[in-house]
Amino acid sequence: MGADVATVETWLRDWLAKRAPGLALKPDDNYFDVAGIDSFEAITLIEEGESEFGIRFRQTDFQDRRFATIRGFGQIVAERRHGGG
């Protein structure tokens, strides 16, 4: 599966919609704050994202401010898919 930023953003929006139906998030909103994602859900997100896109997040990814936004999450996944970062 390709992992361009738009594909990842769509996947994450769908993932978040299952947990917070009807919530409209902007690409740069902090989904932990706005959608109320807790630590258990964050672990689930990480595991499912790694499985879906065939990547492994690094510890530095979780410290990257982008990780908490839809746009940033997409960028980080795309970087991992292309060997960057």
OpenMM code with the backbone's topology and positions (N, CA, C; nanometers):
from openmm import Vec3, app, unit

residues = "MET GLY ALA ASP VAL ALA THR VAL GLU THR TRP LEU ARG ASP TRP LEU ALA LYS ARG ALA PRO GLY LEU ALA LEU LYS PRO ASP ASP ASN TYR PHE ASP VAL ALA GLY ILE ASP SER PHE GLU ALA ILE THR LEU ILE GLU GLU GLY GLU SER GLU PHE GLY ILE ARG PHE ARG GLN THR ASP PHE GLN ASP ARG ARG PHE ALA THR ILE ARG GLY PHE GLY GLN ILE VAL ALA GLU ARG ARG HIS GLY GLY GLY".split()
positions = [
    Vec3(0.0843, -0.1186, 0.0000),
    Vec3(0.0000, 0.0000, 0.0000),
    Vec3(0.0885, 0.1245, 0.0000),
    Vec3(0.0527, 0.2206, -0.0822),
    Vec3(0.1275, 0.3444, -0.0837),
    Vec3(0.1032, 0.4219, 0.0449),
    Vec3(0.1977, 0.5033, 0.0801),
    Vec3(0.1819, 0.5790, 0.2046),
    Vec3(0.2141, 0.7250, 0.1832),
    Vec3(0.1527, 0.7836, 0.0791),
    Vec3(0.1712, 0.9269, 0.0637),
    Vec3(0.0954, 0.9956, 0.1768),
    Vec3(0.1254, 1.1195, 0.1997),
    Vec3(0.0684, 1.1930, 0.3125),
    Vec3(-0.0848, 1.1909, 0.3081),
    Vec3(-0.1445, 1.2123, 0.1925),
    Vec3(-0.2906, 1.2162, 0.1822),
    Vec3(-0.3531, 1.0818, 0.2199),
    Vec3(-0.2912, 0.9719, 0.1790),
    Vec3(-0.3412, 0.8387, 0.2122),
    Vec3(-0.3382, 0.8173, 0.3634),
    Vec3(-0.2292, 0.8571, 0.4256),
    Vec3(-0.2152, 0.8403, 0.5701),
    Vec3(-0.3146, 0.9301, 0.6436),
    Vec3(-0.3310, 1.0522, 0.5967),
    Vec3(-0.4263, 1.1438, 0.6596),
    Vec3(-0.5674, 1.0855, 0.6544),
    Vec3(-0.6053, 1.0284, 0.5411),
    Vec3(-0.7376, 0.9679, 0.5270),
    Vec3(-0.7528, 0.8509, 0.6231),
    Vec3(-0.6498, 0.7672, 0.6301),
    Vec3(-0.6537, 0.6530, 0.7217),
    Vec3(-0.6697, 0.7013, 0.8663),
    Vec3(-0.5932, 0.8034, 0.9055),
    Vec3(-0.5997, 0.8535, 1.0422),
    Vec3(-0.7350, 0.9184, 1.0706),
    Vec3(-0.7891, 0.9919, 0.9757),
    Vec3(-0.9226, 1.0510, 0.9949),
    Vec3(-1.0262, 0.9410, 1.0190),
    Vec3(-1.0180, 0.8330, 0.9414),
    Vec3(-1.1101, 0.7210, 0.9599),
    Vec3(-1.0904, 0.6566, 1.0969),
    Vec3(-0.9649, 0.6408, 1.1368),
    Vec3(-0.9326, 0.5814, 1.2663),
    Vec3(-0.9911, 0.6665, 1.3792),
    Vec3(-0.9721, 0.7967, 1.3693),
    Vec3(-1.0238, 0.8878, 1.4710),
    Vec3(-1.1765, 0.8924, 1.4715),
    Vec3(-1.2387, 0.8830, 1.3544),
    Vec3(-1.3846, 0.8887, 1.3441),
    Vec3(-1.4503, 0.7722, 1.4180),
    Vec3(-1.3817, 0.6600, 1.4256),
    Vec3(-1.4351, 0.5447, 1.4989),
    Vec3(-1.4359, 0.5714, 1.6498),
    Vec3(-1.3485, 0.6567, 1.6954),
    Vec3(-1.3360, 0.6853, 1.8380),
    Vec3(-1.4107, 0.8120, 1.8789),
    Vec3(-1.4267, 0.9018, 1.7859),
    Vec3(-1.4959, 1.0280, 1.8146),
    Vec3(-1.5857, 1.0623, 1.6967),
    Vec3(-1.6961, 0.9892, 1.6807),
    Vec3(-1.7850, 1.0127, 1.5660),
    Vec3(-1.8334, 1.1574, 1.5595),
    Vec3(-1.8348, 1.2098, 1.4389),
    Vec3(-1.8855, 1.3446, 1.4167),
    Vec3(-1.7867, 1.4562, 1.4459),
    Vec3(-1.6695, 1.4215, 1.4977),
    Vec3(-1.5699, 1.5232, 1.5287),
    Vec3(-1.5013, 1.5688, 1.4002),
    Vec3(-1.4998, 1.6983, 1.3781),
    Vec3(-1.4341, 1.7547, 1.2599),
    Vec3(-1.2994, 1.8128, 1.3020),
    Vec3(-1.1937, 1.7484, 1.2600),
    Vec3(-1.0590, 1.7941, 1.2934),
    Vec3(-0.9946, 1.8628, 1.1744),
    Vec3(-0.9274, 1.9733, 1.2020),
    Vec3(-0.8465, 2.0390, 1.0997),
    Vec3(-0.7126, 1.9665, 1.0932),
    Vec3(-0.6411, 1.9753, 0.9818),
    Vec3(-0.5154, 1.9014, 0.9660),
    Vec3(-0.4106, 1.9287, 1.0732),
    Vec3(-0.4138, 2.0490, 1.1327),
    Vec3(-0.3126, 2.0826, 1.2325),
    Vec3(-0.3652, 2.0850, 1.3760),
    Vec3(-0.4882, 2.0368, 1.3959),
    Vec3(-0.5404, 2.0240, 1.5318),
    Vec3(-0.4667, 1.9115, 1.6042),
    Vec3(-0.4458, 1.9286, 1.7327),
    Vec3(-0.3861, 1.8232, 1.8145),
    Vec3(-0.4964, 1.7225, 1.8462),
    Vec3(-0.4920, 1.6064, 1.7833),
    Vec3(-0.6006, 1.5102, 1.8009),
    Vec3(-0.6000, 1.4473, 1.9396),
    Vec3(-0.4899, 1.4501, 2.0109),
    Vec3(-0.4904, 1.4013, 2.1491),
    Vec3(-0.5803, 1.4903, 2.2343),
    Vec3(-0.5698, 1.6209, 2.2143),
    Vec3(-0.6501, 1.7165, 2.2901),
    Vec3(-0.7942, 1.7213, 2.2403),
    Vec3(-0.8113, 1.7407, 2.1106),
    Vec3(-0.9447, 1.7626, 2.0549),
    Vec3(-1.0297, 1.6357, 2.0584),
    Vec3(-0.9710, 1.5216, 2.0253),
    Vec3(-1.0469, 1.3960, 2.0212),
    Vec3(-1.0382, 1.3196, 2.1536),
    Vec3(-0.9579, 1.3695, 2.2474),
    Vec3(-0.9476, 1.3044, 2.3766),
    Vec3(-0.8818, 1.1667, 2.3712),
    Vec3(-0.7806, 1.1523, 2.2858),
    Vec3(-0.7100, 1.0246, 2.2735),
    Vec3(-0.6259, 1.0033, 2.3993),
    Vec3(-0.6486, 0.8901, 2.4664),
    Vec3(-0.5733, 0.8606, 2.5878),
    Vec3(-0.4517, 0.7726, 2.5557),
    Vec3(-0.3749, 0.7375, 2.6571),
    Vec3(-0.2504, 0.6627, 2.6341),
    Vec3(-0.2763, 0.5242, 2.5764),
    Vec3(-0.3838, 0.4573, 2.6183),
    Vec3(-0.4159, 0.3258, 2.5631),
    Vec3(-0.4481, 0.3373, 2.4140),
    Vec3(-0.5290, 0.4374, 2.3794),
    Vec3(-0.5633, 0.4581, 2.2384),
    Vec3(-0.4411, 0.4982, 2.1571),
    Vec3(-0.3492, 0.5724, 2.2185),
    Vec3(-0.2261, 0.6106, 2.1488),
    Vec3(-0.1438, 0.4866, 2.1138),
    Vec3(-0.1358, 0.3918, 2.2051),
    Vec3(-0.0633, 0.2671, 2.1781),
    Vec3(-0.1314, 0.1906, 2.0655),
    Vec3(-0.2635, 0.1868, 2.0684),
    Vec3(-0.3389, 0.1207, 1.9610),
    Vec3(-0.3129, 0.1891, 1.8274),
    Vec3(-0.3139, 0.3218, 1.8267),
    Vec3(-0.2858, 0.3984, 1.7051),
    Vec3(-0.1471, 0.3635, 1.6511),
    Vec3(-0.0489, 0.3607, 1.7373),
    Vec3(0.0877, 0.3301, 1.6956),
    Vec3(0.0953, 0.1903, 1.6353),
    Vec3(0.0388, 0.0924, 1.7057),
    Vec3(0.0426, -0.0452, 1.6566),
    Vec3(-0.0301, -0.0608, 1.5238),
    Vec3(-0.1489, -0.0028, 1.5136),
    Vec3(-0.2268, -0.0146, 1.3904),
    Vec3(-0.1628, 0.0631, 1.2755),
    Vec3(-0.1058, 0.1791, 1.3055),
    Vec3(-0.0361, 0.2565, 1.2024),
    Vec3(0.0856, 0.1822, 1.1500),
    Vec3(0.1627, 0.1231, 1.2402),
    Vec3(0.2801, 0.0458, 1.1975),
    Vec3(0.2383, -0.0724, 1.1108),
    Vec3(0.1334, -0.1405, 1.1521),
    Vec3(0.0847, -0.2555, 1.0758),
    Vec3(0.0297, -0.2139, 0.9390),
    Vec3(-0.0504, -0.1096, 0.9383),
    Vec3(-0.1136, -0.0634, 0.8141),
    Vec3(-0.0113, -0.0179, 0.7104),
    Vec3(0.0918, 0.0510, 0.7552),
    Vec3(0.1857, 0.1117, 0.6615),
    Vec3(0.3218, 0.0434, 0.6550),
    Vec3(0.3395, -0.0648, 0.7303),
    Vec3(0.4640, -0.1414, 0.7227),
    Vec3(0.5849, -0.0627, 0.7693),
    Vec3(0.5683, 0.0131, 0.8763),
    Vec3(0.6766, 0.0963, 0.9289),
    Vec3(0.6998, 0.0640, 1.0756),
    Vec3(0.8045, 0.1213, 1.1303),
    Vec3(0.8290, 0.1199, 1.2746),
    Vec3(0.8547, 0.2647, 1.3147),
    Vec3(0.7730, 0.3135, 1.4060),
    Vec3(0.7980, 0.4469, 1.4587),
    Vec3(0.9228, 0.4426, 1.5460),
    Vec3(0.9883, 0.5550, 1.5548),
    Vec3(1.1048, 0.5704, 1.6429),
    Vec3(1.0637, 0.6528, 1.7635),
    Vec3(1.1389, 0.6417, 1.8697),
    Vec3(1.1113, 0.7189, 1.9901),
    Vec3(1.1062, 0.8689, 1.9585),
    Vec3(1.1923, 0.9127, 1.8688),
    Vec3(1.1944, 1.0549, 1.8340),
    Vec3(1.0656, 1.0989, 1.7640),
    Vec3(0.9961, 1.0056, 1.6989),
    Vec3(0.8696, 1.0402, 1.6333),
    Vec3(0.7660, 1.0847, 1.7361),
    Vec3(0.7649, 1.0211, 1.8520),
    Vec3(0.6658, 1.0540, 1.9538),
    Vec3(0.6955, 1.1877, 2.0205),
    Vec3(0.8193, 1.2315, 2.0115),
    Vec3(0.8586, 1.3605, 2.0676),
    Vec3(0.8425, 1.4735, 1.9652),
    Vec3(0.8219, 1.4363, 1.8406),
    Vec3(0.8033, 1.5316, 1.7317),
    Vec3(0.6624, 1.5911, 1.7441),
    Vec3(0.6522, 1.7230, 1.7514),
    Vec3(0.5214, 1.7885, 1.7661),
    Vec3(0.4247, 1.7505, 1.6546),
    Vec3(0.4792, 1.7177, 1.5390),
    Vec3(0.3930, 1.6807, 1.4258),
    Vec3(0.3127, 1.5545, 1.4532),
    Vec3(0.3634, 1.4663, 1.5376),
    Vec3(0.2985, 1.3373, 1.5624),
    Vec3(0.1544, 1.3530, 1.6098),
    Vec3(0.1231, 1.4617, 1.6765),
    Vec3(-0.0091, 1.4818, 1.7352),
    Vec3(-0.1098, 1.5463, 1.6408),
    Vec3(-0.0713, 1.5698, 1.5151),
    Vec3(-0.1645, 1.6282, 1.4186),
    Vec3(-0.1838, 1.5337, 1.3009),
    Vec3(-0.2954, 1.5471, 1.2352),
    Vec3(-0.3230, 1.4618, 1.1198),
    Vec3(-0.2182, 1.4845, 1.0110),
    Vec3(-0.1910, 1.6089, 0.9801),
    Vec3(-0.0927, 1.6403, 0.8763),
    Vec3(0.0461, 1.5874, 0.9150),
    Vec3(0.0855, 1.6126, 1.0378),
    Vec3(0.2174, 1.5711, 1.0841),
    Vec3(0.2330, 1.4202, 1.0898),
    Vec3(0.1299, 1.3510, 1.1356),
    Vec3(0.1336, 1.2049, 1.1401),
    Vec3(0.1553, 1.1509, 0.9986),
    Vec3(0.0830, 1.2087, 0.9016),
    Vec3(0.0996, 1.1681, 0.7621),
    Vec3(0.2412, 1.1920, 0.7119),
    Vec3(0.2981, 1.3045, 0.7488),
    Vec3(0.4355, 1.3352, 0.7074),
    Vec3(0.5354, 1.2368, 0.7682),
    Vec3(0.5189, 1.2077, 0.8962),
    Vec3(0.6109, 1.1146, 0.9624),
    Vec3(0.6014, 0.9753, 0.9010),
    Vec3(0.4799, 0.9270, 0.8777),
    Vec3(0.4645, 0.7943, 0.8165),
    Vec3(0.5269, 0.7928, 0.6782),
    Vec3(0.5017, 0.8965, 0.5983),
    Vec3(0.5614, 0.9022, 0.4634),
    Vec3(0.7125, 0.9020, 0.4715),
    Vec3(0.7691, 0.9735, 0.5674),
    Vec3(0.9148, 0.9739, 0.5853),
    Vec3(0.9664, 0.8345, 0.6187),
    Vec3(0.8973, 0.7653, 0.7077),
    Vec3(0.9390, 0.6294, 0.7459),
    Vec3(0.9308, 0.5354, 0.6244),
    Vec3(0.8257, 0.5508, 0.5462),
    Vec3(0.8073, 0.4645, 0.4286),
    Vec3(0.9176, 0.4865, 0.3255),
    Vec3(0.9692, 0.6069, 0.3209),
    Vec3(1.0710, 0.6403, 0.2220),
    Vec3(1.2105, 0.6387, 0.2820),
    Vec3(1.2217, 0.5861, 0.4042),
    Vec3(1.3530, 0.5724, 0.4668),
    Vec3(1.4113, 0.7002, 0.5215),
    Vec3(1.3322, 0.8045, 0.5310),
    Vec3(1.3845, 0.9316, 0.5789),
    Vec3(1.3695, 0.9493, 0.7273),
    Vec3(1.4174, 1.0618, 0.7737),
    Vec3(1.3995, 1.0980, 0.9133),
    Vec3(1.4993, 1.0462, 0.9996),
] * unit.nanometer
topology = app.Topology()
chain = topology.addChain("A")
for resn in residues:
    res = topology.addResidue(resn, chain)
    for name in ("N", "CA", "C"):
        topology.addAtom(name, app.Element.getBySymbol(name[0]), res)
